[in-house]
């Protein structure tokens, strides 16, 4: 477990983390010391809930868009009329040629 803690402490924070944390802490400095811990916990819960709501809205919008695309009528292609010569050729298997090269002198 010590390795997991060490790995998280040495890992870099994502881009933009520092200004967000500084803004949060500077706003928290305006709150009286007596209620600071309670306000911080409540603010963290509100932030977590807001992030969850945004994620859920994005999932719902993606699912709605996906459902809309699947419900749209797909293009129908015209069926090609069967050629009598092709149907006969498909019945008899074709002979496979070998890939052996002919003994032809290379042109210089």
TORDRENTI-72131 format. One record per atom (N, C-alpha, C): x, y, z. Coordinates in steps of 0.05 Angstrom, whole numbers, padded with zeros to 5 digits, always signed. Each point is the difference from the previous one (the first is absolute). Layout:
% residues N
XYZ...
This chain:
% residues 108
+00016-00024+00000-00016+00024+00000+00017+00025+00000+00024-00002+00011+00018+00023+00000+00008+00007-00028+00003-00020-00018+00007+00006-00028-00022+00016-00013-00025-00007+00005-00022+00015-00012-00001+00029+00009+00006+00005+00025+00000+00027+00011+00023+00015-00012+00023-00013-00003+00024+00013-00011-00005+00007-00030-00013-00018-00014-00005+00005-00028-00019+00024-00004-00020+00002+00017-00019+00022-00003+00012+00027+00008+00019-00001+00019+00012+00025+00009+00020+00010-00020+00012-00017-00016+00021+00008-00019-00012+00006-00027-00025-00009-00005-00012+00005-00026-00008+00029-00003+00002+00010-00025-00007+00028-00005-00030+00003-00001-00009+00023+00009-00028+00006-00001-00007+00008-00028-00025-00004-00008-00008+00008-00027+00002+00030-00004+00002+00008-00025+00003+00028-00006-00025+00016+00009+00005+00023+00013-00022+00017+00009-00008-00005+00029+00013-00020+00013-00007-00006+00028+00008+00022+00019+00023+00011-00004+00011+00019+00019-00018+00025+00002-00008+00013-00022-00017+00024+00002-00027-00006+00013-00011-00024-00005-00026-00007+00012+00003-00003+00030+00022-00013+00008+00004-00004+00029+00006+00027+00013+00015+00017-00013+00006+00026+00012-00025+00017+00002-00018-00001-00020-00025+00015+00002-00018-00011+00022+00000-00026+00003-00016-00012+00022+00010+00009+00027+00027-00002+00003+00011+00007+00026-00002+00030+00006+00003+00017-00020-00003+00029+00004-00029+00007+00008-00019-00014-00012-00028+00005+00007-00006-00011+00028+00014-00021+00007-00003-00012+00027+00012+00018+00021+00020+00016-00007+00012+00019+00019-00019+00022+00009-00021+00005-00016-00019+00021+00008-00020-00010+00021-00001-00026+00004-00019-00012+00019+00013+00001+00028-00015+00005+00021+00011+00000+00027+00012-00027+00008+00021+00001+00015+00015-00024+00008-00018-00021+00013-00019+00008+00016-00017-00019+00015-00016-00018-00018-00009+00010-00023-00017-00016-00017+00014-00009-00026+00026+00005-00002+00015-00005-00024+00000-00029-00009+00003-00019+00019+00001-00028-00008-00027-00010-00010-00021+00009+00013-00027-00008-00009-00007+00011-00027+00008+00025-00005-00005+00013-00026+00016-00014-00022+00025-00007+00007+00017-00014-00020-00012-00027-00008-00009-00015+00020-00012-00026-00006-00026+00003-00017-00016+00020+00007-00025+00004-00015+00007+00009-00028+00020+00017-00004+00007+00009-00027+00010-00023-00016+00016-00018+00012+00010-00023-00015-00023-00018-00008-00019-00004+00017-00024-00016-00008-00015+00012-00022-00003+00027+00001-00015+00014-00022+00015-00003-00026+00027+00003+00001+00016-00003-00025-00002-00028-00011+00002-00020+00018-00002-00027-00009-00027-00006-00013-00022+00010+00013-00027-00004-00011-00003+00014-00027+00011+00024-00003-00002+00014-00025+00015-00014-00022+00023-00011+00006+00015-00015-00020-00015-00025-00008-00012-00014+00019-00015-00024-00006-00024+00007-00017-00014+00022+00006-00023+00008-00016+00008+00007-00029+00022+00014-00003+00010+00006-00027+00007-00025-00016+00013-00019+00014+00007-00026-00013-00025-00015-00008-00020+00000+00017-00025-00014-00006-00015+00013-00024+00000+00027-00001-00012+00014-00022+00014-00006-00026+00026-00002+00001+00016-00006-00024-00006-00028-00010-00002-00019+00019-00006-00028-00007-00028-00001-00013-00019+00014+00012-00028+00000-00010-00001+00012-00028+00015+00022-00005+00000+00012-00026+00013-00018-00021+00021-00014+00008+00013-00018-00018-00018-00023-00007-00014-00011+00020-00018-00022-00005-00024+00009-00018-00009+00024+00004-00022+00010-00016+00008+00004-00029+00025+00010-00003+00010+00004-00027+00004-00026-00014+00010-00020+00015+00005-00026-00012-00027-00013-00008-00020+00003+00017-00027-00011-00006-00012+00014-00024+00005+00026-00002-00011+00015-00023+00013-00009-00026+00026-00006+00001+00014-00009-00024-00008-00028-00008-00005-00017+00019-00008-00027-00007-00029-00001-00009-00017+00019+00009-00028+00000-00009-00003+00012-00028+00020+00015-00009-00002+00012-00026+00001-00022-00021-00017+00003-00021+00000-00021-00021+00026-00001-00014+00010-00024-00003+00026-00004-00014-00006-00001-00030+00020+00007-00015-00003-00001-00030-00003-00029-00009-00018-00003-00018-00004-00027-00011+00013-00001-00027+00016-00020-00005+00013-00003-00025-00017-00018-00018+00001+00006-00026-00014-00016-00018+00014-00027-00003-00015-00021-00001+00011-00026-00003+00008-00003-00029+00024-00009-00005+00009-00004-00028-00013-00025-00011-00007+00002-00025-00013-00023-00013+00022-00021-00005-00006-00025+00006+00020-00020-00005+00006-00004-00029+00025-00003-00006+00009-00004-00028+00001-00030-00004-00012-00011-00021-00001-00029-00004+00029-00012-00003+00018+00015-00012+00027-00010-00003+00014-00002+00027-00005+00019+00017+00013+00000+00027-00010-00023+00017-00026-00005-00002-00011-00022+00017+00012-00026-00008+00005-00004-00026+00013-00025-00009+00029-00002+00009+00013+00023+00000+00028+00000+00008+00003-00005+00030-00019+00008+00016+00002-00004+00029-00005-00029+00006-00015-00014-00016-00006-00028+00006+00026-00017-00003+00016+00005-00020+00024-00015-00005+00023+00015+00014+00015-00014+00017+00023+00014+00014+00022+00006-00020+00013+00023+00004+00021+00008-00018+00026-00014+00008+00017-00005-00020+00026-00011+00006+00018+00022+00010+00016-00007+00020+00018+00020+00010+00027-00003-00014+00011+00023-00007+00026+00000-00012+00021+00000+00021+00023-00011-00006+00022+00001+00019+00014+00027-00002+00013+00007+00020+00014+00026+00001+00029-00003-00010+00006-00022-00011+00028-00005-00010+00005+00019-00023+00023+00013+00000+00007+00018-00021+00011-00015-00024-00005+00010-00023+00010-00013-00025+00030+00007-00002+00015-00018-00012+00029+00004-00004+00004+00019-00022-00001+00026+00005+00003+00021-00020+00025+00016+00008+00019+00003-00018+00024+00016+00008-00007+00028+00005+00012+00012+00020-00005+00027+00007+00011+00019-00020-00015+00020-00007+00009+00020-00020+00019+00020+00013+00023+00004-00013+00020+00017+00012-00001+00028-00010
